[in-house]
Amino acid sequence: MANAIPKGHTAPASKTALVKPHLDPVALHGEAVNALAMAKFYANRHNHAGAKRKCVQALSALRQLAAFERVEVAHAV
């Protein structure tokens, strides 16, 4: 019980967690490339669960990048 947190003494959630992150196309591209490199690393070591997790992360970054590009095209018209 020594590690229990007393009720009413917890810090409130930070407001920065509620803010939508800025979509940076270069960062999203880098995240996708890095995730795919790690997926290859995991697959070469027969860690298929880790490879799958990294592939999902890469696909998420690529979907965000595609959405960002659609928004840019819509604003250009």
C-alpha positions as CSV (number, residue, x, y, z in Angstrom):
1,M,0.0,0.0,0.0
2,A,3.0,2.3,0.2
3,N,2.9,2.9,-3.6
4,A,-0.8,3.8,-3.7
5,I,-1.7,7.2,-5.0
6,P,-4.0,9.2,-2.6
7,K,-7.4,10.1,-4.1
8,G,-7.6,13.7,-5.2
9,H,-3.8,14.2,-5.5
10,T,-3.3,13.3,-9.2
11,A,-2.1,15.8,-11.7
12,P,-4.7,16.8,-14.4
13,A,-4.1,15.7,-18.0
14,S,-2.0,18.2,-19.9
15,K,-3.7,20.3,-22.5
16,T,-1.1,19.5,-25.1
17,A,-2.3,15.9,-25.3
18,L,-5.6,17.2,-26.6
19,V,-4.1,19.3,-29.4
20,K,-4.0,17.7,-32.9
21,P,-0.4,17.1,-33.9
22,H,0.9,19.1,-36.9
23,L,1.2,17.0,-40.0
24,D,4.7,17.4,-41.3
25,P,5.1,15.4,-44.6
26,V,8.8,15.0,-44.2
27,A,8.4,13.6,-40.7
28,L,5.6,11.3,-41.9
29,H,7.8,10.0,-44.7
30,G,10.7,9.4,-42.3
31,E,8.4,7.6,-39.9
32,A,7.2,5.3,-42.7
33,V,10.7,4.6,-43.9
34,N,12.0,3.9,-40.4
35,A,9.1,1.6,-39.5
36,L,9.6,-0.4,-42.7
37,A,13.3,-0.7,-42.0
38,M,12.5,-2.0,-38.5
39,A,9.9,-4.4,-40.0
40,K,12.6,-5.8,-42.3
41,F,15.0,-6.1,-39.3
42,Y,12.4,-8.0,-37.2
43,A,11.4,-10.2,-40.1
44,N,15.0,-11.2,-40.8
45,R,15.2,-12.4,-37.2
46,H,11.9,-14.3,-37.5
47,N,10.1,-11.9,-35.1
48,H,6.9,-11.8,-37.2
49,A,4.8,-10.1,-34.5
50,G,7.3,-7.2,-34.3
51,A,7.4,-7.0,-38.1
52,K,3.6,-6.9,-38.3
53,R,3.5,-4.2,-35.7
54,K,6.0,-2.0,-37.6
55,C,4.2,-2.6,-40.9
56,V,1.0,-1.4,-39.4
57,Q,2.9,1.7,-38.1
58,A,4.3,2.3,-41.5
59,L,0.9,2.0,-43.2
60,S,-0.5,4.5,-40.7
61,A,2.1,7.0,-41.5
62,L,1.6,6.5,-45.2
63,R,-2.2,7.0,-44.8
64,Q,-1.6,10.2,-42.9
65,L,0.7,11.3,-45.6
66,A,-1.8,10.6,-48.3
67,A,-4.5,12.5,-46.3
68,F,-2.1,15.4,-46.0
69,E,-1.6,15.4,-49.7
70,R,-5.3,15.3,-50.4
71,V,-5.8,18.3,-48.1
72,E,-3.0,20.2,-49.9
73,V,-4.6,19.5,-53.3
74,A,-8.0,20.6,-52.1
75,H,-6.5,23.9,-50.8
76,A,-4.7,24.5,-54.0
77,V,-7.9,24.4,-56.1
